[in-house]
């Protein structure tokens, strides 16, 4: 569970972040809340929590989603609103259980063409970005109930 790389954060107390991650690991909690922690990147240890169903990273300063996200295949909710994310990695497509994806208030200019591979996605929040139009791939999301 240890990582030899420090978390990039302007949070006053990185031990609080690690305590939350450790707690989610030790208790097999289905949810991890690292919202508003001033994170600049997602801690690598988060990707060891393969049991997670909900990951809340809202209100940080994250600019990219690392490839390790593909390890979290049980995720049903991924909350990345209010960050500085510019693009979505192809590894996001491994999250085939994902039902809610919140991306509002980032720096996205487009949704990737393969977003249609998220076959269980029901709610996609992508407002307040720099996206010019709806990607045709969104129409491949047969279970989508809401696009915001």
C-alpha positions as CSV (number, residue, x, y, z in Angstrom):
1,X,0.0,0.0,0.0
2,X,3.0,2.2,0.2
3,X,4.2,4.5,-2.6
4,X,7.6,5.9,-2.9
5,X,6.5,9.0,-4.7
6,X,5.1,11.9,-2.7
7,X,1.6,13.1,-3.6
8,X,1.6,16.4,-5.5
9,X,-0.7,18.5,-3.4
10,X,-1.0,21.9,-1.9
11,X,-3.1,20.4,0.9
12,X,-1.9,21.3,4.3
13,X,-1.7,17.7,5.5
14,X,-0.9,14.9,3.1
15,X,-1.4,12.4,6.0
16,X,-5.1,13.1,5.8
17,X,-5.1,12.0,2.2
18,X,-3.2,8.9,2.9
19,X,-5.4,8.1,5.9
20,X,-8.4,8.2,3.7
21,X,-6.8,5.9,1.2
22,X,-5.6,3.6,3.9
23,X,-9.1,3.5,5.4
24,X,-10.6,2.6,2.0
25,X,-8.0,-0.1,1.6
26,X,-8.3,-1.6,5.1
27,X,-12.1,-1.6,5.3
28,X,-12.7,-2.4,1.6
29,X,-14.9,0.7,1.5
30,X,-16.7,1.0,-1.8
31,X,-16.2,4.8,-1.8
32,X,-13.2,7.1,-1.6
33,X,-13.7,10.8,-1.1
34,X,-10.6,12.9,-2.0
35,X,-12.7,15.9,-3.1
36,X,-11.3,19.4,-2.4
37,X,-7.9,18.2,-1.3
38,X,-5.9,20.5,-3.7
39,X,-4.5,17.4,-5.4
40,X,-2.5,18.1,-8.6
41,X,-2.5,14.4,-9.5
42,X,-4.3,11.2,-8.5
43,X,-2.2,9.3,-5.9
44,X,-0.9,6.1,-7.4
45,X,-2.1,4.2,-4.4
46,X,-5.7,4.9,-5.4
47,X,-5.2,2.5,-8.3
48,X,-4.5,-0.3,-5.8
49,X,-8.1,0.0,-4.5
50,X,-9.6,-2.3,-7.2
51,X,-12.7,-2.8,-5.1
52,X,-13.8,0.9,-5.4
53,X,-17.2,1.6,-6.8
54,X,-17.2,5.4,-6.3
55,X,-14.2,7.7,-6.6
56,X,-14.8,11.4,-5.8
57,X,-12.0,13.7,-6.9
58,X,-14.0,16.9,-7.4
59,X,-12.6,20.3,-6.7
60,X,-8.9,19.5,-7.1
61,X,-6.2,20.7,-9.5
62,X,-5.8,17.5,-11.5
63,X,-4.7,18.0,-15.1
64,X,-4.7,14.4,-16.4
65,X,-6.0,11.0,-15.6
66,X,-3.2,8.4,-15.4
67,X,-3.4,5.1,-17.3
68,X,-3.7,3.3,-13.9
69,X,-7.4,4.3,-13.9
70,X,-8.0,1.1,-15.9
71,X,-7.4,-1.0,-12.8
72,X,-10.6,0.4,-11.2
73,X,-13.0,-1.8,-13.2
74,X,-15.6,-1.9,-10.5
75,X,-16.2,1.8,-10.6
76,X,-19.8,2.8,-11.0
77,X,-19.3,6.5,-10.2
78,X,-16.3,8.7,-11.2
79,X,-16.5,12.3,-10.1
80,X,-13.9,14.6,-11.6
81,X,-15.7,17.9,-11.8
82,X,-13.9,21.2,-11.0
83,X,-10.4,20.1,-12.0
84,X,-8.2,21.1,-14.9
85,X,-8.4,17.9,-17.0
86,X,-7.7,18.6,-20.7
87,X,-8.4,15.1,-22.2
88,X,-9.6,11.7,-21.3
89,X,-7.3,8.7,-21.6
90,X,-8.2,5.7,-23.6
91,X,-7.8,3.6,-20.5
92,X,-11.1,5.1,-19.2
93,X,-12.8,2.6,-21.6
94,X,-11.8,-0.3,-19.2
95,X,-14.4,1.0,-16.8
96,X,-17.3,-1.0,-18.2
97,X,-19.3,-0.8,-15.0
98,X,-19.3,3.0,-15.0
99,X,-22.8,4.5,-14.7
100,X,-22.0,8.1,-13.7
101,X,-19.2,10.2,-15.1
102,X,-19.0,13.8,-13.9
103,X,-16.6,16.0,-15.8
104,X,-18.1,19.5,-15.5
105,X,-15.8,22.5,-15.1
106,X,-12.6,21.1,-16.6
107,X,-10.6,22.1,-19.6
108,X,-11.9,19.4,-22.0
109,X,-12.2,20.4,-25.7
110,X,-13.8,17.1,-26.8
111,X,-15.1,13.8,-25.7
112,X,-13.1,11.0,-27.1
113,X,-14.5,9.0,-30.1
114,X,-14.4,5.8,-28.1
115,X,-16.5,7.1,-25.2
116,X,-19.3,4.9,-26.7
117,X,-17.4,1.9,-25.2
118,X,-18.7,2.8,-21.7
119,X,-21.8,0.7,-22.4
120,X,-23.3,1.0,-18.9
121,X,-23.0,4.8,-18.7
122,X,-26.3,6.4,-17.7
123,X,-25.4,9.9,-16.8
124,X,-22.6,12.0,-18.4
125,X,-22.0,15.5,-17.0
126,X,-19.6,17.5,-19.3
127,X,-20.9,21.0,-19.1
128,X,-18.7,24.1,-18.5
129,X,-15.9,22.8,-20.6
130,X,-14.6,23.9,-24.0
131,X,-16.4,21.3,-25.9
132,X,-17.7,22.7,-29.2
133,X,-20.3,20.0,-29.9
134,X,-21.7,16.6,-29.1
135,X,-19.4,13.8,-30.2
136,X,-21.2,11.2,-32.4
137,X,-19.8,8.6,-30.0
138,X,-22.3,9.7,-27.4
139,X,-25.0,8.3,-29.5
140,X,-23.5,4.8,-29.0
141,X,-24.2,5.1,-25.3
142,X,-27.5,3.0,-25.4
143,X,-28.1,3.2,-21.7
144,X,-27.5,7.0,-21.4
145,X,-30.4,8.7,-19.6
146,X,-28.9,12.1,-19.2
147,X,-26.3,14.3,-20.9
148,X,-25.6,17.5,-19.0
